[in-house]
Amino acid sequence: MKKNLFFLLLCVVSLFAYSQTTYYGKNKVQYHSNNWKIHKTERCDIYFYKGGEQIVSFVSVIAESSLVSLEKDFNYKLKRRVPVIVYNSHKDFEETNISLDIIEEFVGGFTESLKNRVVIPFNGSYEDLRHVVNHELVHAMQFECLYGAGGTGAILSAITYDMPLWFIEGSAEFFSREWDKETDMYMRDAVVNDTLIDLVTLKNYYGGFYLYKAGESVLKFIADKYGREKIGEIYLSMKSTKSFYLSLEKLLGITIDELDNEWKLYLKKRYFPLIRNKSVVIPSSKSLLGDFIKTSPYNISPSLSPDGNYVAFISEKYGYIDIYLTTVFNPEKKEKILPRTFVRHFESFHFEYGNLNWSRDSKYIVFSARNNENEKIIIYDVKSKKIKEKLNIKADGVFSPSVDSLIKRVIYTKMKSGQNDLAIYDFVNRKETLLTDDIFDERSPFFLNDSIIIFSSDRSRDSIWNYGNYSLYSMNLNSKEVLKIDIPYECSINRFSLVNDSILVFSSYIGDVSNVFALNIKSNEMKQLTDVITGAFSPSMSSDMSNIIFSFFRQMQMDIVIVNNPMNDAEEIDLTYEYNDYIRKFNNYTFAKISPKKPPFNFTIDWAAGAFSYTPGYGFVGLFDLGISDMMGDNWIFLQIEKLSFTGNGYISFEYWLLKNRMDIALIYLNKQEEMFIDYYNSYLYIYNGGGLLLRWPFDRYKRIDLQTSVYKYDVDYIIYNINGVVRRNLYSSVRSSHILSFVYDNGIMGYFGPVNGDMCRFDIGYEIDYAPNDSLGNFRGGYFSTDARKYFIMTPRSQFATRGSYTRTFGKEKMYSFIGGAGSLRGYSDYEFYGTNTAFTNFELRFPLIDKIQFPFYNFALMNIRGVAFTDLGFAKDDLKDLRLLTSDLMLDDLNLGFGAGIRMDVWITILKLDIAKHTDLKVISPETYFHFSFGAEF
């Protein structure tokens, strides 16, 4: 009985392991709660809160217009209203409970299939908002067209339809903007550099910009050759065929391989003529990244110091985003300007906003970042490698800060209450002043001199507002007068870099390709500095104009290149347009009137699933699983029931989670029976009946404290089965309470099979009190302390080295044991083979790709991404650490146990199958037994 006590305590812990929570996991922090309102249109219920009135007015018109078009394209009329939830900023959007996953800054919105809710943030750009509303409403149309009422139907149908993600996302991109220059760039690059991925292979890609762009181009090809209406017909046909590929053959008369060949030929005919006139490589240029780009393909916001010596840029490497600094003369040496211990405190560097600038004297880098709910402007001293200034700004976002010549003022884009406005902060007076207060999107402000700033904006001088079309403006800081800077060519400039008091450089689509241009704002003279075939972006030039750097897109990577004396090779502007099929939906928009009302509060079913089976050993097995939540996901209810007819095994679990506030609260009830047979006629029945409370307080995205307390009744019955019936006798009955305090830190980066980079740790202390009325087993009072630490290292882009160390100590009046052995702790031994009041184990595991693909000759079925592991595990179990003896005098293992082996990991649709084959050794003899450990779930 005593050996079961620690196991019992772990069962209590499992009360709190609800389906959306794991042992680790980052935190979704609600820094404030919103008072939601609802605005109803003909087809949509649009939810918003204070500050979002103008945004919702815009969304209501765009959404209705989009759905009218989509109903025509799909030849399907929506049968239910579409909920659209609008957040005033991406910062607020990241707090949503509609999805319990962590939302990163690059996520532009999502549509979930269970309730067909469209969830979108506003980033200050109405053109971006128009696009994301249209994109997500395409998904809403897809889900209803294919899955009907959603919920469980959506889950079951998703299993049935064999529809590739490139077609799903390609449809959303095509119907939201049909064709655009960015997609043209991606596909042009793939054709010119011979990196096109065939459509069969692309089916197994689960993300990345290329998948979206390739899918969009396939949809455009189908529309151009077979007719736009065929796209909607394919969706409707899948209702009967249950297969995208069968519907493709039925409606277009071609297989997926034939579609792939036709699509590739279509792209080659489009892009090959450009090679005659455009540069595949940039003359006199040099990559500043070299081999760095092999592991960091996404490098943006390059910023050249005015003296031309240093380059700062933002890069994503193995899941982490950092700011790097290198020199022009020795670019092979790159260093992060902020240590990992500092970066851990920040959730975003706003890398999408061109967020790095220099002081005029080249001594300081200026950038913004978000820490918890605070926006910060940071001035970094390059020479001392220290932060000179760290300024807190109350805002939903702060972007593109830039300082004046004396570093006494900083100007920036400030997002607040659904607007991107300009603000200036005076370091001397410690005062912030708002310079604009309107609906226009203001970007990239710079000090031209002490009294004039220049910036980019989609405002207009006349009554026509072409949102998303950016021009250059100047503002007099004394009079607040705003003037448009005329340029000799029509183009959109949303980001630029100031070189000196007369020259600025920018990138823009003048012609079909994004190139780099220089503009003299005094003489109004403009020159073209590049003529590439793919795309050049975000230029930055030294003040003497001797060097220029910019991002150069090639081979699906964003490189950073430098060109010496760029003005020597400047050309006249090329206004040649090869294509005229871009769709650009500028609008002279008038905001509609809204009628906000208080939304109803009700619970609706997210999913309901059941399973029924029969096995000779257990009889009939029934399982029922139910998930219920409100519209905003702030309240969740989970119900699970399982029953085995031949035995006493089964359980009922009920959980209610309140997630609206910063502290998460869970109320949980569990009734569980576990019958363990001694032989065919005798068994023990363990019965747990009780509930508890969990309080979770997140400090930030990475750290939290959990407090769990529960009270439950615990019974042990002895059961005898004989010809006269069943005899049941109670052996033990008590009421117990359990209390567990945990600290959790998780900065890991998750891959498909588990964590791949970063570190995690947690500390737990638990205590249990037995209120048994009899003293036959003693009134148990005891607990445990445990710690678990994990660290992951990237070895190559596809392989990792994982380490874990775990220690548990139990304490109390009577001994309580913890166990190790088998899968999950010490492989190469039997499950739970070792026990003691002190247990510890470590795992060292190399993870690597084993088999990329096994193709079967039927139903286009393949096993993909089978991975391998090689491991060594160490561990011990001991009552008294003073008696612990790890090695013998002849260096053989004593109390220390060592297992080693190899294994495979394979995706089996809903989970990960893990098979480990292991042996153990005392460093002299290897065990004759071989242990096979089967388990399911993510890697540690």
N, C-alpha and C positions, 0 to 999 in steps of 0.2 A: 504493500500500500504506500509506503513512504517513497518508493521509487516513482510512483505516479504523481506525487504532489507537484513537482515542477512542471510536468506535462499538463497537469490540471491548470496551473497558473497560465501556461501558454494558451490553453483553450480559452481562458478568459480574455487574454489579449486579442484573440481572434474574433471576439465579439465586435471589435471596432474595425476590423479589416473589411470595410464595405467595398462594394465593387468598383468604386471610383478612386480608391486610395491604395497606395502601396506602402511598403516598408520605408521607402525613401520617397522622392518626388519633390519638385519645386513647388513653391506656394503661389497661389493666386490671391493677391492682397486687395481687399476692398478698402481704399482709403477714405471713401465717402459713399453715402447711399443716395440714390436718385429718386425724386418724386416723379414717377412716370405719368405721362398723359398719352392719350390716343387720338389720332386724327384719322377718320375714315374716308376713303375714296371709293370709287365704284368697285374696285377689285381688291383693294389693300386695306389692312389695318396697320397704320404707321405709328409706332411708339417712339416717344421722345421725352426729353426733360428740359428743365430751364436752360435757356441759352440756345436751344436748338430750333426755335420757331422758324427762322429764315431757312435753315437747312431743310426742315420738313416741308416747307412750302415748295422748295425746289424739287425735293424727292417725289412729292405727290404727283407733280406734273410729269416728271421723267418716268416714273414707274408706270403710270397709266398709259403714257404714249408707248412705252416699251412693250407692255403686255398686249396692247392692241396689235402691234406688229408681230409679236411672237405667236399669238393665237392664229394669225394668218399664215405665218411661216410653218407652224406645226399642224395646221388644219385641225386644231383642237381647242375647244373652249373650256377654260378653267371652271371647275365645278365647286371650288371652295376658295375662300378669301386667303390672300397671301399675307402673313404677318411680316412686317418689315421693322426691325429694331435699329434705330439710328443713334449712334454715339457722337457726341460733340467733338471728340478728339480720339486719336489712337490710344492715348494714355488711358482714357476711360474705357475704351473698347477692350483693352487688355485685362480689365477687371471683370468682364462678363462671366456669368455662371451658366450661360446657355451651353457653352462648351466648357468642360472642366479641364481641358488641356491648357497648357501654357501657350499663350499667343505671343509670338515674336513680332518685332516692329515691321518686318517685311510682309506680314500677312495683311492683305488689303480688304478682307471680308470673307464671309463663309455662308453657306446655306446648308442647314442640316436636314436630312431626309425624313427624320421621324415625325416632326411637326411642320416641315417645310418652311421653317423660319429663316428669313433672310436677315443677316446681322452685318451691319456695315459701320465703319468709322468715317469721320470727316477729317481730312488732313489740311484743310484750308483752300484746296483747289476744287472749284466746282466742275472742272473738266474731269479730274480724277474721280469725283463723286458720280458724275454722269456715267462714266465708264463702268465703275464698280457696281452701280445699281443695275445697269443693263446686264452685266456679266452674271451677277448673282440671280437675277430674275430668270435668266435662261436656265440655270440649275433648278429653280423652283418649277419651271415649266417641264423640264426633263423629269423631275421626280414625280410630279402628278401624272404626267402623260404615261410614264412607265409603271409607276408603283401604286397609282390610285390614291387611296386615302392615307398613305404613309404608315407610320408606326411599324407594327410587325410585318405588315405587307411589304413595306420598303425593305426590311431586312431579308425576307424570304425571296423577294424579286431580285434583289442585288446578287443573291447567290445564283439565281437562275440565268440572268442575262450575262452573256459573255461579251461584255462591251469594254473595249480598251479605254484607258484614261485619256489618251491623246484625242479620241473622238469626243469624249465628254467635255474636256476643257477646250478643245478646239472649237466645238460648237458654241460654247459660252463666249469665246473671244470673237468668233466670226459674227455672231448675231449682235454682239455689243459694239463692234466697230468695223466689221467686215474685213477691212484691210488697212494697214497702217505702215508707216515707214520703219518702225522698230522691228516689226515682224519681217519686213522686207530685208532688213539688215541681218537678222539671224539666219534667214534662209539663203541670202546671198553669200554670207560667210561660209555656210555649210557646203554650198555648191562649189564655190571657188577653191576652197581648201580641201575638198573631197572628204568631208566629214559627215555627210548625210547618213542618218541612221534609218535603216529600212523599217517599215511599219510593223513587221512581225516582231522584230527585236524591240521596237519602241513600246510595244504592248507591256513589256516587263519593266518599264521605267515608271517610277511612282512620284515623280516631282521634277522640279527644275524648270527654268524659263523655256528651255528648248522644247520641252514636251508641249507647252502651251502654243508656242509659235509654229512648230511643225504641224500640230493638229489644225491650227487656224489655216495654214496654207493648204492642207489637204481639203478642208471644207471649201475654200475658195476655188480650188481646182474642180471639185465636184460640181459646185454651183456654175462655174464657167462652162464646163463641158456637158454636164448632164441636166443642168437646171437646178435652180435654187430650191424648188419644191421637193426635189428628191431627198433632201436632208430630213425634212419633216416626215416624209413617207417612210424613211428608214426607221425612225423612232416608232411610228405607229405599227409598222410591220413586226417589230420586235415583240409586240404584245402577243403575237401568235407564234412566231418562229422561236422565241426565247433565245435568239442568237443574233448578234450583230453581223457575224460573217454570213449566215444564211440569208439575212435580210439584204446584205450587200449584193450577193449573187442574184437574189430574186429581183431586185429593183434596178440594179445597174448592169447585171449580166456579166459581172467580172468577179474574180476571186481577189483575195487580199494581196496576193503576189502580183496579179495583173494591175491592181490599183497602184501598188507601189511603183511598178515600172512606168506606168503612165504619168504618175505624179512627178517622178524624178525627171522624166523627159520634159515635162511642162516647165519645171524650174530651170532646167538647163537652157531651154529656148529663151527664157526670160532674162537670164543673167549673163550668159556667155558674151553677148554683144558689148557689155560694159567693160570687159577686160581690155578692149582696144584702147579705151580712153582713161581708165582709172588705174591707180597704183595699188598693186597687191601688197607691196612693201613700201615704206616711206623712205625716200632718198635721204641720205645723210643723217638718218636717225639711229638711235641706239636704245635698246631696252635697258631700263634701270633695274629690272627685276631678275633677269637671268634665270637660273634654276629655281629661284624662289617661287615662280609662277606655277611650277609643277604641283606644289602642295597648297598654293594659295591662288586659285584662278580668278578670284573676285577682288580686284584692287581699284579703289575709287577715291575721289576727292584729292587728287594730287595737288600739292601746293609747294611752289618753288619760293625759297626765301628771296627777298628783293636783291640781295647781293649775289644771288646765283649760286650759292655754295651748298645749300641744304634742300632736301626734299622730304616733306612729310606726306603721308598718305594713310588711308584706312584700308585694312585688309582683313578678310575672313580666313582663318587658318584652323582647320580641324574643329570647326564649330564655334570658335571664339573670335570675336571681333576686337582688334587692337589698333592703336595708332603707332605707326612705325616711322622712324627717322633714318635717313641715309644721306650720304654726301654725294655730290655730283662727281667728284674725282675718285671716289672709292665706293661705288654703289653695291659692291659685293657684301659689304658690311652693313647690316640692318639691325636696328635695335628697337625694342618697344620703349616708348617714352614713359610708360607707366608700368610699375611692377604688377604682377598678377594679384598680389595682396590688395592693391589699390583698386584694380579693375573689378574685383569681386564685389565691390560695394556699388557698382553701377549697372543699371539694367539696359541702358541704351546710349550709344554715341551719335544717334541721329545720322547714320552714315548715308542715308538717301538724300541728304539736303546740302551736299557740298560744304561740309561743316568744318573745314580747316582754313585758317588764315594766319598771316604773319604780321608782326609789327613792322613799321617802316625801317627800323634799324636792324632787322633780322635777328633780334635777340630772343623774341618770344613767339610762341605758337598760341593761337587763341582758338578755342573750340567750346562746344557745349555738350552736356551729358545729363542724363537723368539718374538721380539717386533716390530710390523709394518714390515718394510723391513730390520730390523737389527737383526743379530744374536748376542746373548750375552752369555758370560761365567760368571757364578755367583758363588762366593765363600761365603758360608753362615756360620756364627759363631754360633755354637749350643748353647753355654753358654749365650752369650749376646742377641741371637735371632735377630741379625742384619746382614746386608750384609757387608762383609769385602771388597769385590772387585766385580766390575761389569765391564766387559771388552766387548767392542764393536768389532765385527769381521765382515768385509765385505765378505759375503759368501752367498751361496744359502742354506747352512745348516751347523751346527756345532754339532757334536755328541760325546758322551762319553769322556768328558774332564777328565784329571787326573793330579794331581800336583806332583812335586818332594818332597823329604823329607824336604826341607827347604822352600817350597812354594814360590820359586823364578821363577819357570817355570811351564807352563801348556802345556800338549800335548793333541791333539784331532784329530778327523777326520773332515776334512774340505771338503765340497762339493762346487765345483766351476767349471763352464763350462763343466758340464756333467761328472765330475770325483770325486771320493771319495779318497782324498789323506791325508797323515799325515802332520800335521803342529805343530810347537812348538812356544810358545810365551814366551819371556823373560820379566818378570815384572820389572826387574832392568833397562834394556835398552829400555823398551817399544817397542820391535821389534818382528815381526812375521817372522818365517823362514819356508818355505815349504820343507818338508823332502822327499816326493815322488811326482812324476809327471808322472802318467801312467794311464792305463785304469783299473788296478786292484782295487778291492774293499777292502779297508783297514778298519779294525774295532778294537775297544777295546784296544787302546794303553795304556801301563803302563810303568812307570819308574822302571826298575829292580835295577838300581843304578844311579849314577850321569852321567854315560857315555853310558849306554846301555838301550834301550827300548825293550819291546816285544809287539807284536801285532798279530792280526789275519788277514789273507789275502787269497784271492783265486788266487794269483800269482802261478807260477810254476817254478821249477828249470830247466826244460827241455823245449822242443819245444811244448809240448802238454799243452794247456790251458784248464783245466776243470773248466770253470767258475761256480761259485756257490759251489765249493768244497774247504772249508776253512782249512788252516793249520796254525800252529804257526811259527812265524818268530821273529828274533832279529835283531836290527840295532845298530851299533856303531855310536854314534852321532858325533864322531870326524872324522871317515873315511867314514861314510855313507854306510859301508858294510852291506849287508843284508844276513843273514844266516837262513836256515830253521831249526827249532827245531824238531828233529826226535822223534817220539813217537812210542811205541812198537806195537800199533794197528792202523789199518787204520780207520779213522773216520774224520768227518767234524766238525771243531770247529770254530764257528763264533763269539762266545762270551765267555769270561772267566773272572776270578777274581784272582788277585795276592794276595797270602796270606803272603809270606815273600820272601826272596831272593832266595829261592830254590823250594817252593811249589806254585802251582796254582791249582785252581779247575775250572771245566767246566762241562757243560752238553752236551751230544751227543747221537745220535742213534747208539750205539754199540749193535747189536742185533736189536730187533724189537721195543724197547721202549726207549724213552729218559730218561737217568739216569744221576746221578751225579758221577763224577770221580775226583780223585786227582792225579796230576802228579808232580814228583820230576824232575825238569829239569836238575839237576846235575847228578843224578844217573840213570835217564831215567826209574825209577820205577813208575808204574801206578796201582792204586787201585780203585775198584768200591765201592762207598759209599751208593748207594741205589739200590734197585731191585723192583721197583714199577710196577704195572700193567697198570697204565694210563700214567703218564709222570711227570718228575721232571726237572726243568729248572732254569737257572740264579742263581747258587750257589754263596754264599759269606761266607768266613770263617774268624774267628778271628785270629790274628797273632800267638797266642799260640796254635791254632788248637783245642781249647776246645769246641767251638761251631761252627755250620754251619747252615745257613738259606738258603732256596731256595723256589721257587714257585712250588706248587704241584697242578696239575690239577685233580679235582675230582668233580663229579656231575655238570658238565658244569660250574664250577667256578674255578678261579685261587686263591688258598689259599697260605699263606706264613707260612711255618713251621720251627721250630728250632729243631735240634738234638744235644744233648750233647755228647761230646767225640766221634765224628763220626769215628775217625781212629781206635777205638777199635773194631768196627764191620765191618771194611773194608774187602772186599772179593776179590777173584781173578776175573778177567774179564770173564763174561759169553758170549761166542761167538755163542750161540745157536740162529739160525734163524728159526722161525716157518713158515715164509712166504717167497716166492720168486716172488711175483707178483707186487712189486713196480716198477714203471716206473720212471727212472731218466735219463733225457736227457742231459748228459754231452756232450760237443762238443769241438773238437779242431777247433776253429773258425778263419777263415781268413776274415777280413773286405772286403766287396765288394766295388767297385768303384761306386760313385754316380755322377749324372749329375744334379746339382741344376739349377733351372730356376725360374724366377719370376712368381708367380701364377697369374692367371687372377682374376680381381675383378668383381664380378657379384652378383646380388641378385637372390635368388631362393625362391620358396614358401615353407614355413614351414608347413603351414596348410591353408586350405580354406574350410569353412563350411557355410552352409545355412540352414535356417529353414523356414517353411511356414505353417500357421495355420489359422483357421477361428473361431471367436467367435461372437455371436449375438451382444454383446455390442460394440465391436471394429471393426468388419468386418475382412477383410483379414490382417494378420500380417506377414510381411516378415523381416527376419534378415539375414544379411551376415557378416561374420567375416573372415578377411584375415591377415595372418602373414607372413612377408618376412624378410629375413636376409641374410647377406653374410656368407661365409664359416666359418669365425672366430667368428661370432656373435658380431662383433664390431659395426655393423650398423643394426638397426632394424626399420622396418616399420609396423605399425598396422593400419588397416582400419576396421571400423565397420559402418554398415548402418542398420537402423531399420525404418520401415514405417507401420503405421496403416491406413487403407483405409477409415474408417468411421469418423475419427477425424483428427485433425491437428497434432497429436502426431507423433514424429519421430526424428531421429537425424542422422548426419553424423559426424564421428570422424576420424581424420587422425593424426597420431603421428610418428615422426621420432626421434630416439634415437641414439646418438653417444656415445659409451661406451669405446672406445679404450684407452682414456687417463684417468688420475686420476680424472679429473672433468667430470662428466656425463652431457651431454647437450641434451635437448629435445625441439623440435619444435612441437607445437600442434595446430590443427585447429578443431573447433567444430561449427556445425550448429545444433541447437536444438530447437524443438517446443514442448511446453507442453500446452495442452488444458484442462482447468478445468471447468466443467459444473456447472452452477448455478442451472439450472433445465433442462428440456428436450429441451427447445427452446433457451436458452441463455448460453453463455460461455465466459470465458476469454482465450485468446491465448497469451502465453508468448513466445517470440522469442529471442534466443541468437545466435549471429553470430560473431565469432571472433577467435582469436588465441593468443598464448603466447609462452613464453620461460621459461624453467626451468634450473637452474644451480645447480648442486649437488656436494659439496666438502666433501669427507670423510676424517676425521682426522685419523681414523683407522677402524678396523672392527666394532667397537661398536658406534662410534660417528660421526655425520655429520651435515652439515648446508645445507639447501635448500633455494634457492631464486627463487621465482616464480613471474613473471610479465605477464600481459595479457591486451589486448585491445579488446573490443567487443562492438557490437551494441545491444542495448536492446530495444525491443518494446513490448507494451501491446496493444492488439486489443480486442475490444468488438464485439462478433459475435451473430447475431440473425438469427435463422432458422425459416422460415415461408413458406406458400404455394407458395409465389412468388419467392422463392429462398433464397439466403443467403445474409444478410446485414453485412458488416464488416466495423468497424469504429476504427481508431487508437486513443487510449486514451493517449498514452505516448510513446515518442521515444527519445533515447539519446545514446550517445557514452560514455562508461565508461572504466576506467583502474583500474586494481587491482594489488596490490603488497603485497606479503606475504613472510616473513622471518621466517624460522623454524630451531630450533635446536632439534636433535633427538638423544636419547641414547637408545640402546637396547642391553642388555646382557642376554636376556631371553633364556630359553631352550624350544624349541617347542616340543609338543607331537602331537598325531594324531588329537586331537580336538582343540588344541590351546596351548598357553604357559602353562608350568607346573612348572617352577622354574625360579628364577632370578628376575630381575627388569628392568623396562623401564620407560622412561619419555620423554616428548617433550614439547617445548615452541613455541608458534606461535604468531606472531604479523602481522596483516593484515591491509591494508588501501586501500580505494576505492574512486575514484574521478569520479563524474558525470559531463560530459560536455554537459548537455542538453541545447539546444538553447532557450527553453522556461522556464519560471520560475514558472509554475503552481504548481509544486511539490517541487520547490526549487532545487538548484544545490547541490546535496548531496555530502558531503565529510565526511567520517567517517571510522571507522575501529573497530578492536577488538584485544584483547589480550586473549590468552587462555593457560592453562597449563593442562597437563594430566600426572599422575604418577600411575604406576602399580607395584605391588610386589606379588610374588607367593611363597608359602611355601609348601614343601612336607610334608604331614601328614603321609602317609604310601606309600609303593611303587606304589600303584594304586590310591591314593586319594590326592587331593591338596586343599589348601585354597588360594583363589585369592582375592586380594583387588585392588580397583581402586578409585582414587580421581580426579575430573575434575572441573575446574573453568574457566568461560568465562566472560569477561567484554567488553562491547561495548562502543564506544565513538564517538562523532561527533556533528555537529551543530544541527542535528535533531536526535531524538531517533531512535535507531536501536536495535531490540530485538533478543535475542537468546532463544531457546526453550528447555525444557526438559519434559519427560513424555513418558511412554511406553517402548517397548523393546529397549535396547541399552543405557538407562539412568536410568529412575525411573519407575520400574515395579510396578504394582498395581494401575496405573492411566491410563487415556486415552493418546493416542499419542499426544505429543506436548501440553499437557494440561496447562503447566505453562510457562510463558515468562516474561522477564524483561531484563534490561540492565546488570544485574548481575545474573548469574546462576551458581549453583554448585551442584554436586551430588557425592555420594560415593556408591560403591558396595562392599558388603562382600558376598563371595560365596564359599560354600563348594562343591567340586566336587568329586564324588565317583562312583565306578562301581555299576550298578543296575542289569542288566541282561547280563550274558556272552554270552548266545546263546539260540535262539529259533529255533529249527529244524522243518522244514516242511517235510511232507512225499512225496514230489514230486520234481523231478529235482535236488535232493541233495541241495535244497535251504535252507538257514538259515539266520536269522538276528543275527548279531554278535555285541558284545561290545556296548550294550545300556547303557548309563551312566545317572546318576541322579545328580541334583544340589539342594541345599537348599540355599536361599539367603535372604538378607536384604538390601534394598536400602534406602538411605536418600538423600534429595535434597531440594533446595529452589530456588525461582526466585524473585528478588527484584530490583526495580529501584535505591533505595538509601539504601546503607548498614547501614546508621545511623538509619534508621527506622526498621532494621531487628530485629525481636523478635522471637527467636527460640521456647521458651516455655512460657506458661502462668504462672500465679502465683500459680495455683494449679497443676503445672507440667504436663499439657497437651501440645501437640504440637500446635504451632501457625503457624509461617511462615515455619517451618520445616515440611516436608512431609516424611512419612515413609511407604514403601511398603515391603511386605514379601511374600514368597511363595516357591514353588518347581517347578522343571521342569525336562525334559528329553532331552538328546542329542543322535542323531542317525545318522549314516552314511547312506546317500541315494545316494551313488555312486559318484556323482560329487561334492557334497557339504555336509554340516552338517545341519540337520534339528534340530531346537531348538523350543521347546514348553515350555513356562513358564506359570504357573497358580498362580495368585497372588491376594492379597487383600491389603488394606491399613488400617491404624489405626492412631488415635491421642493419643494413649496410654490409652484411656478410652473405646472407642467404636471401634469395628472392622467393616469395611464397609460391608453392605449386598451384594454389588456387587462383583462378581468374574471376574477378568480380564484374558483373554486368549491371550497371546502374541506369535504369530508365527513369526519366523525369520529364515534366512539361513546364513550360514557362520561360520567361526571359532569363538570360544569363545574369549572374551576379554582377 
